[in-house]
């Protein structure tokens, strides 16, 4: 009988796993940490008195959110000592995958929120959870959770996608950016960049990367003018084009180092460039993700 019960536990949990991982990843910005949290949630589900659980999805959502809130306390301390700009671990999707509006800039904006604000915003605005359940999850009154989500919404409003960009157009601009930067076509690059473009590079102190964001058209052009020499002597290997945390971009191997490049685009111009080179954040990019 117990074997059947254990089988039922897994049968209930497994269909919910992708959604639980999405919640945990958006809370934590780390694929590996999200998977660890969801695995811990499974173990707790396995040990729970499941006969008393009326809504397994809500029950598991609460467990995952609480585990994420615990993790965020230590994560915040680690980020304070992080070398250079911190970017979320890249999730690479193909053109056929559904892209939601929790894009890379929004995930960075979530980093500036308190853990409770982040939980209230994500659960309500992104995953459609009602404030009564959020209140039970975080140990606050529903009215307080409504206020947390409202404050969070105000903080991240500027980072939510404002301009619709078709996947095809995004792919075209990513391909043009790759060709211009790797081919040393500075005139071509000029035509792609917005005046207020900013470049972020996350090496985590483990691979060469700028320690501060590169801000403004002239500075970003100067950066790529220097990089063009490097690219000319060490050919970049294009692994694939794709969508990185909802933004068009590509995965490459540069001087033997795997990296992702994501492009934020508004009105047909690149307003931000996000490069992840920290090998700790790229370990999950194997198999189909980089083929």
MILUMLUM-982740 format. One record per residue (C-alpha): residue number from 0; x negated, y, z. Coordinates in nm, 2 decimals, padded with zeros to 4 digits. Layout:
// residues N
{sese = NUM	px = X	py = Y	pz = Z} $
...
END
This chain:
// residues 291
{sese = 0	px = 00.00	py = 00.00	pz = 00.00} $
{sese = 1	px = -00.28	py = 00.23	pz = 00.08} $
{sese = 2	px = -00.44	py = 00.18	pz = -00.26} $
{sese = 3	px = -00.12	py = 00.29	pz = -00.42} $
{sese = 4	px = -00.11	py = 00.60	pz = -00.20} $
{sese = 5	px = -00.47	py = 00.69	pz = -00.29} $
{sese = 6	px = -00.39	py = 00.64	pz = -00.66} $
{sese = 7	px = -00.08	py = 00.87	pz = -00.62} $
{sese = 8	px = -00.30	py = 01.13	pz = -00.45} $
{sese = 9	px = -00.53	py = 01.14	pz = -00.75} $
{sese = 10	px = -00.24	py = 01.13	pz = -01.00} $
{sese = 11	px = -00.09	py = 01.44	pz = -00.84} $
{sese = 12	px = -00.42	py = 01.62	pz = -00.81} $
{sese = 13	px = -00.58	py = 01.56	pz = -01.15} $
{sese = 14	px = -00.33	py = 01.76	pz = -01.36} $
{sese = 15	px = -00.37	py = 02.06	pz = -01.12} $
{sese = 16	px = -00.75	py = 02.05	pz = -01.13} $
{sese = 17	px = -00.80	py = 02.28	pz = -01.43} $
{sese = 18	px = -00.58	py = 02.55	pz = -01.28} $
{sese = 19	px = -00.74	py = 02.52	pz = -00.94} $
{sese = 20	px = -01.08	py = 02.56	pz = -01.10} $
{sese = 21	px = -00.96	py = 02.87	pz = -01.29} $
{sese = 22	px = -00.85	py = 03.02	pz = -00.96} $
{sese = 23	px = -01.18	py = 02.93	pz = -00.78} $
{sese = 24	px = -01.40	py = 03.05	pz = -01.07} $
{sese = 25	px = -01.22	py = 03.39	pz = -01.09} $
{sese = 26	px = -01.26	py = 03.43	pz = -00.71} $
{sese = 27	px = -01.63	py = 03.33	pz = -00.70} $
{sese = 28	px = -01.77	py = 03.40	pz = -01.04} $
{sese = 29	px = -01.96	py = 03.07	pz = -01.03} $
{sese = 30	px = -01.87	py = 02.76	pz = -01.22} $
{sese = 31	px = -02.07	py = 02.53	pz = -00.99} $
{sese = 32	px = -01.92	py = 02.69	pz = -00.67} $
{sese = 33	px = -01.57	py = 02.67	pz = -00.82} $
{sese = 34	px = -01.61	py = 02.30	pz = -00.89} $
{sese = 35	px = -01.75	py = 02.24	pz = -00.54} $
{sese = 36	px = -01.45	py = 02.42	pz = -00.38} $
{sese = 37	px = -01.20	py = 02.22	pz = -00.59} $
{sese = 38	px = -01.37	py = 01.89	pz = -00.50} $
{sese = 39	px = -01.35	py = 01.99	pz = -00.13} $
{sese = 40	px = -00.98	py = 02.07	pz = -00.18} $
{sese = 41	px = -00.94	py = 01.72	pz = -00.33} $
{sese = 42	px = -01.10	py = 01.56	pz = -00.02} $
{sese = 43	px = -00.86	py = 01.75	pz = 00.20} $
{sese = 44	px = -00.56	py = 01.66	pz = -00.01} $
{sese = 45	px = -00.68	py = 01.30	pz = 00.01} $
{sese = 46	px = -00.68	py = 01.32	pz = 00.40} $
{sese = 47	px = -00.36	py = 01.52	pz = 00.43} $
{sese = 48	px = -00.02	py = 01.38	pz = 00.53} $
{sese = 49	px = 00.11	py = 01.41	pz = 00.18} $
{sese = 50	px = 00.46	py = 01.29	pz = 00.26} $
{sese = 51	px = 00.51	py = 01.63	pz = 00.44} $
{sese = 52	px = 00.40	py = 01.84	pz = 00.14} $
{sese = 53	px = 00.69	py = 01.96	pz = -00.06} $
{sese = 54	px = 00.49	py = 02.16	pz = -00.32} $
{sese = 55	px = 00.15	py = 02.01	pz = -00.39} $
{sese = 56	px = 00.04	py = 02.29	pz = -00.62} $
{sese = 57	px = 00.12	py = 02.56	pz = -00.36} $
{sese = 58	px = -00.05	py = 02.35	pz = -00.09} $
{sese = 59	px = -00.37	py = 02.30	pz = -00.30} $
{sese = 60	px = -00.37	py = 02.66	pz = -00.41} $
{sese = 61	px = -00.38	py = 02.77	pz = -00.05} $
{sese = 62	px = -00.66	py = 02.53	pz = 00.03} $
{sese = 63	px = -00.87	py = 02.65	pz = -00.26} $
{sese = 64	px = -00.81	py = 03.02	pz = -00.19} $
{sese = 65	px = -00.90	py = 02.98	pz = 00.18} $
{sese = 66	px = -01.22	py = 02.79	pz = 00.09} $
{sese = 67	px = -01.31	py = 03.07	pz = -00.16} $
{sese = 68	px = -01.25	py = 03.34	pz = 00.10} $
{sese = 69	px = -01.50	py = 03.16	pz = 00.33} $
{sese = 70	px = -01.75	py = 03.13	pz = 00.05} $
{sese = 71	px = -01.72	py = 03.50	pz = -00.04} $
{sese = 72	px = -01.85	py = 03.61	pz = 00.30} $
{sese = 73	px = -02.18	py = 03.44	pz = 00.24} $
{sese = 74	px = -02.18	py = 03.52	pz = -00.13} $
{sese = 75	px = -02.16	py = 03.89	pz = -00.06} $
{sese = 76	px = -02.47	py = 03.87	pz = 00.15} $
{sese = 77	px = -02.66	py = 03.69	pz = -00.12} $
{sese = 78	px = -02.55	py = 03.94	pz = -00.38} $
{sese = 79	px = -02.70	py = 04.23	pz = -00.17} $
{sese = 80	px = -03.05	py = 04.08	pz = -00.22} $
{sese = 81	px = -02.99	py = 03.97	pz = -00.58} $
{sese = 82	px = -03.27	py = 04.09	pz = -00.82} $
{sese = 83	px = -03.13	py = 04.31	pz = -01.10} $
{sese = 84	px = -02.76	py = 04.34	pz = -01.22} $
{sese = 85	px = -02.54	py = 04.05	pz = -01.11} $
{sese = 86	px = -02.31	py = 03.90	pz = -01.38} $
{sese = 87	px = -02.07	py = 03.61	pz = -01.34} $
{sese = 88	px = -02.17	py = 03.28	pz = -01.47} $
{sese = 89	px = -02.08	py = 03.27	pz = -01.84} $
{sese = 90	px = -01.79	py = 03.05	pz = -01.95} $
{sese = 91	px = -01.81	py = 02.99	pz = -02.33} $
{sese = 92	px = -01.50	py = 02.92	pz = -02.53} $
{sese = 93	px = -01.43	py = 02.86	pz = -02.89} $
{sese = 94	px = -01.20	py = 03.05	pz = -03.13} $
{sese = 95	px = -00.94	py = 02.78	pz = -03.08} $
{sese = 96	px = -00.92	py = 02.83	pz = -02.70} $
{sese = 97	px = -00.67	py = 03.05	pz = -02.54} $
{sese = 98	px = -00.83	py = 03.37	pz = -02.40} $
{sese = 99	px = -00.66	py = 03.54	pz = -02.10} $
{sese = 100	px = -00.72	py = 03.90	pz = -02.00} $
{sese = 101	px = -00.95	py = 03.82	pz = -01.70} $
{sese = 102	px = -01.25	py = 03.93	pz = -01.91} $
{sese = 103	px = -01.61	py = 03.98	pz = -01.80} $
{sese = 104	px = -01.57	py = 04.35	pz = -01.72} $
{sese = 105	px = -01.27	py = 04.27	pz = -01.50} $
{sese = 106	px = -01.46	py = 04.00	pz = -01.32} $
{sese = 107	px = -01.73	py = 04.25	pz = -01.25} $
{sese = 108	px = -01.47	py = 04.50	pz = -01.12} $
{sese = 109	px = -01.33	py = 04.22	pz = -00.89} $
{sese = 110	px = -01.68	py = 04.21	pz = -00.73} $
{sese = 111	px = -01.62	py = 04.55	pz = -00.59} $
{sese = 112	px = -01.30	py = 04.45	pz = -00.41} $
{sese = 113	px = -01.28	py = 04.31	pz = -00.06} $
{sese = 114	px = -01.22	py = 03.93	pz = -00.06} $
{sese = 115	px = -00.86	py = 03.97	pz = 00.05} $
{sese = 116	px = -00.79	py = 04.23	pz = -00.22} $
{sese = 117	px = -00.94	py = 04.00	pz = -00.48} $
{sese = 118	px = -00.73	py = 03.71	pz = -00.36} $
{sese = 119	px = -00.40	py = 03.91	pz = -00.36} $
{sese = 120	px = -00.47	py = 04.06	pz = -00.70} $
{sese = 121	px = -00.57	py = 03.73	pz = -00.87} $
{sese = 122	px = -00.29	py = 03.52	pz = -00.71} $
{sese = 123	px = -00.02	py = 03.77	pz = -00.78} $
{sese = 124	px = -00.12	py = 03.95	pz = -01.10} $
{sese = 125	px = -00.30	py = 03.67	pz = -01.28} $
{sese = 126	px = -00.15	py = 03.35	pz = -01.15} $
{sese = 127	px = 00.21	py = 03.48	pz = -01.07} $
{sese = 128	px = 00.21	py = 03.37	pz = -00.71} $
{sese = 129	px = 00.48	py = 03.54	pz = -00.49} $
{sese = 130	px = 00.37	py = 03.76	pz = -00.20} $
{sese = 131	px = 00.53	py = 03.53	pz = 00.06} $
{sese = 132	px = 00.30	py = 03.24	pz = -00.04} $
{sese = 133	px = 00.00	py = 03.48	pz = -00.06} $
{sese = 134	px = 00.09	py = 03.60	pz = 00.30} $
{sese = 135	px = 00.09	py = 03.24	pz = 00.43} $
{sese = 136	px = -00.24	py = 03.18	pz = 00.25} $
{sese = 137	px = -00.44	py = 03.47	pz = 00.38} $
{sese = 138	px = -00.27	py = 03.52	pz = 00.72} $
{sese = 139	px = -00.11	py = 03.86	pz = 00.65} $
{sese = 140	px = 00.24	py = 03.99	pz = 00.62} $
{sese = 141	px = 00.39	py = 04.00	pz = 00.27} $
{sese = 142	px = 00.41	py = 04.38	pz = 00.28} $
{sese = 143	px = 00.03	py = 04.39	pz = 00.36} $
{sese = 144	px = -00.04	py = 04.16	pz = 00.07} $
{sese = 145	px = 00.16	py = 04.38	pz = -00.16} $
{sese = 146	px = -00.05	py = 04.67	pz = -00.05} $
{sese = 147	px = -00.38	py = 04.47	pz = -00.10} $
{sese = 148	px = -00.27	py = 04.39	pz = -00.46} $
{sese = 149	px = -00.17	py = 04.75	pz = -00.53} $
{sese = 150	px = -00.51	py = 04.88	pz = -00.41} $
{sese = 151	px = -00.69	py = 04.62	pz = -00.61} $
{sese = 152	px = -00.48	py = 04.70	pz = -00.92} $
{sese = 153	px = -00.58	py = 05.07	pz = -00.89} $
{sese = 154	px = -00.95	py = 04.98	pz = -00.86} $
{sese = 155	px = -00.96	py = 04.75	pz = -01.16} $
{sese = 156	px = -00.72	py = 04.93	pz = -01.39} $
{sese = 157	px = -00.99	py = 05.09	pz = -01.60} $
{sese = 158	px = -01.15	py = 04.74	pz = -01.66} $
{sese = 159	px = -00.84	py = 04.57	pz = -01.80} $
{sese = 160	px = -00.84	py = 04.53	pz = -02.18} $
{sese = 161	px = -00.69	py = 04.83	pz = -02.34} $
{sese = 162	px = -00.76	py = 04.76	pz = -02.70} $
{sese = 163	px = -00.64	py = 04.45	pz = -02.88} $
{sese = 164	px = -00.93	py = 04.29	pz = -03.08} $
{sese = 165	px = -00.86	py = 04.00	pz = -03.31} $
{sese = 166	px = -01.08	py = 03.70	pz = -03.26} $
{sese = 167	px = -01.19	py = 03.72	pz = -03.62} $
{sese = 168	px = -01.29	py = 04.09	pz = -03.59} $
{sese = 169	px = -01.47	py = 04.01	pz = -03.26} $
{sese = 170	px = -01.67	py = 03.73	pz = -03.43} $
{sese = 171	px = -01.76	py = 03.96	pz = -03.72} $
{sese = 172	px = -01.90	py = 04.23	pz = -03.49} $
{sese = 173	px = -02.09	py = 03.97	pz = -03.29} $
{sese = 174	px = -02.24	py = 03.83	pz = -03.61} $
{sese = 175	px = -02.33	py = 04.18	pz = -03.73} $
{sese = 176	px = -02.49	py = 04.26	pz = -03.39} $
{sese = 177	px = -02.69	py = 03.93	pz = -03.39} $
{sese = 178	px = -02.81	py = 04.00	pz = -03.75} $
{sese = 179	px = -02.91	py = 04.36	pz = -03.68} $
{sese = 180	px = -03.09	py = 04.30	pz = -03.35} $
{sese = 181	px = -03.27	py = 03.99	pz = -03.45} $
{sese = 182	px = -03.35	py = 04.12	pz = -03.80} $
{sese = 183	px = -03.48	py = 04.45	pz = -03.68} $
{sese = 184	px = -03.21	py = 04.64	pz = -03.87} $
{sese = 185	px = -03.19	py = 04.95	pz = -03.65} $
{sese = 186	px = -02.97	py = 05.14	pz = -03.90} $
{sese = 187	px = -02.72	py = 04.85	pz = -03.89} $
{sese = 188	px = -02.74	py = 04.85	pz = -03.51} $
{sese = 189	px = -02.67	py = 05.22	pz = -03.49} $
{sese = 190	px = -02.35	py = 05.18	pz = -03.68} $
{sese = 191	px = -02.22	py = 04.92	pz = -03.43} $
{sese = 192	px = -02.29	py = 05.10	pz = -03.10} $
{sese = 193	px = -02.07	py = 05.35	pz = -02.91} $
{sese = 194	px = -02.23	py = 05.67	pz = -02.78} $
{sese = 195	px = -02.18	py = 05.56	pz = -02.42} $
{sese = 196	px = -02.29	py = 05.20	pz = -02.46} $
{sese = 197	px = -02.45	py = 05.02	pz = -02.16} $
{sese = 198	px = -02.67	py = 04.70	pz = -02.17} $
{sese = 199	px = -02.68	py = 04.47	pz = -01.87} $
{sese = 200	px = -02.92	py = 04.18	pz = -01.84} $
{sese = 201	px = -02.90	py = 03.92	pz = -01.56} $
{sese = 202	px = -03.23	py = 03.73	pz = -01.51} $
{sese = 203	px = -03.19	py = 03.70	pz = -01.14} $
{sese = 204	px = -03.57	py = 03.76	pz = -01.10} $
{sese = 205	px = -03.63	py = 03.43	pz = -01.27} $
{sese = 206	px = -03.67	py = 03.53	pz = -01.63} $
{sese = 207	px = -03.77	py = 03.86	pz = -01.79} $
{sese = 208	px = -03.48	py = 04.11	pz = -01.78} $
{sese = 209	px = -03.42	py = 04.48	pz = -01.71} $
{sese = 210	px = -03.38	py = 04.54	pz = -01.34} $
{sese = 211	px = -03.12	py = 04.82	pz = -01.40} $
{sese = 212	px = -02.85	py = 04.87	pz = -01.66} $
{sese = 213	px = -02.97	py = 05.05	pz = -01.97} $
{sese = 214	px = -02.73	py = 05.34	pz = -02.02} $
{sese = 215	px = -02.65	py = 05.54	pz = -02.33} $
{sese = 216	px = -02.69	py = 05.51	pz = -02.71} $
{sese = 217	px = -03.06	py = 05.63	pz = -02.73} $
{sese = 218	px = -03.18	py = 05.41	pz = -02.44} $
{sese = 219	px = -03.01	py = 05.10	pz = -02.58} $
{sese = 220	px = -03.15	py = 05.17	pz = -02.93} $
{sese = 221	px = -03.50	py = 05.22	pz = -02.78} $
{sese = 222	px = -03.46	py = 04.88	pz = -02.59} $
{sese = 223	px = -03.37	py = 04.70	pz = -02.91} $
{sese = 224	px = -03.64	py = 04.87	pz = -03.11} $
{sese = 225	px = -03.89	py = 04.72	pz = -02.86} $
{sese = 226	px = -03.71	py = 04.38	pz = -02.87} $
{sese = 227	px = -03.72	py = 04.38	pz = -03.25} $
{sese = 228	px = -04.10	py = 04.32	pz = -03.24} $
{sese = 229	px = -04.05	py = 04.03	pz = -03.00} $
{sese = 230	px = -03.78	py = 03.88	pz = -03.22} $
{sese = 231	px = -04.00	py = 03.92	pz = -03.53} $
{sese = 232	px = -04.27	py = 03.71	pz = -03.38} $
{sese = 233	px = -04.05	py = 03.46	pz = -03.19} $
{sese = 234	px = -03.75	py = 03.36	pz = -03.40} $
{sese = 235	px = -03.42	py = 03.35	pz = -03.21} $
{sese = 236	px = -03.24	py = 03.02	pz = -03.23} $
{sese = 237	px = -02.86	py = 03.08	pz = -03.27} $
{sese = 238	px = -02.68	py = 02.80	pz = -03.09} $
{sese = 239	px = -02.33	py = 02.91	pz = -03.15} $
{sese = 240	px = -02.08	py = 03.20	pz = -03.16} $
{sese = 241	px = -01.80	py = 03.20	pz = -02.91} $
{sese = 242	px = -01.61	py = 03.39	pz = -02.66} $
{sese = 243	px = -01.79	py = 03.45	pz = -02.33} $
{sese = 244	px = -01.56	py = 03.53	pz = -02.04} $
{sese = 245	px = -01.31	py = 03.65	pz = -02.30} $
{sese = 246	px = -01.56	py = 03.87	pz = -02.49} $
{sese = 247	px = -01.70	py = 03.79	pz = -02.84} $
{sese = 248	px = -02.07	py = 03.69	pz = -02.83} $
{sese = 249	px = -02.31	py = 03.41	pz = -02.89} $
{sese = 250	px = -02.54	py = 03.16	pz = -02.72} $
{sese = 251	px = -02.91	py = 03.17	pz = -02.82} $
{sese = 252	px = -03.25	py = 03.03	pz = -02.73} $
{sese = 253	px = -03.50	py = 03.32	pz = -02.70} $
{sese = 254	px = -03.86	py = 03.23	pz = -02.65} $
{sese = 255	px = -03.75	py = 02.89	pz = -02.52} $
{sese = 256	px = -03.49	py = 03.04	pz = -02.28} $
{sese = 257	px = -03.12	py = 02.98	pz = -02.31} $
{sese = 258	px = -02.91	py = 03.29	pz = -02.28} $
{sese = 259	px = -02.56	py = 03.42	pz = -02.35} $
{sese = 260	px = -02.48	py = 03.76	pz = -02.50} $
{sese = 261	px = -02.12	py = 03.90	pz = -02.46} $
{sese = 262	px = -02.00	py = 04.22	pz = -02.63} $
{sese = 263	px = -01.73	py = 04.46	pz = -02.50} $
{sese = 264	px = -01.58	py = 04.63	pz = -02.80} $
{sese = 265	px = -01.34	py = 04.93	pz = -02.81} $
{sese = 266	px = -01.22	py = 05.09	pz = -03.13} $
{sese = 267	px = -01.46	py = 04.88	pz = -03.33} $
{sese = 268	px = -01.77	py = 04.99	pz = -03.14} $
{sese = 269	px = -01.98	py = 04.80	pz = -02.89} $
{sese = 270	px = -01.94	py = 04.98	pz = -02.55} $
{sese = 271	px = -02.13	py = 04.72	pz = -02.34} $
{sese = 272	px = -02.37	py = 04.43	pz = -02.39} $
{sese = 273	px = -02.39	py = 04.16	pz = -02.12} $
{sese = 274	px = -02.68	py = 03.92	pz = -02.13} $
{sese = 275	px = -02.72	py = 03.63	pz = -01.89} $
{sese = 276	px = -03.07	py = 03.48	pz = -01.87} $
{sese = 277	px = -03.08	py = 03.34	pz = -01.52} $
{sese = 278	px = -03.13	py = 02.97	pz = -01.57} $
{sese = 279	px = -02.93	py = 02.89	pz = -01.25} $
{sese = 280	px = -02.62	py = 03.04	pz = -01.42} $
{sese = 281	px = -02.66	py = 02.84	pz = -01.74} $
{sese = 282	px = -02.70	py = 02.49	pz = -01.61} $
{sese = 283	px = -02.33	py = 02.41	pz = -01.69} $
{sese = 284	px = -02.38	py = 02.51	pz = -02.06} $
{sese = 285	px = -02.45	py = 02.17	pz = -02.20} $
{sese = 286	px = -02.27	py = 01.93	pz = -02.44} $
{sese = 287	px = -01.98	py = 02.09	pz = -02.63} $
{sese = 288	px = -02.04	py = 02.43	pz = -02.47} $
{sese = 289	px = -02.36	py = 02.49	pz = -02.67} $
{sese = 290	px = -02.30	py = 02.27	pz = -02.98} $
END
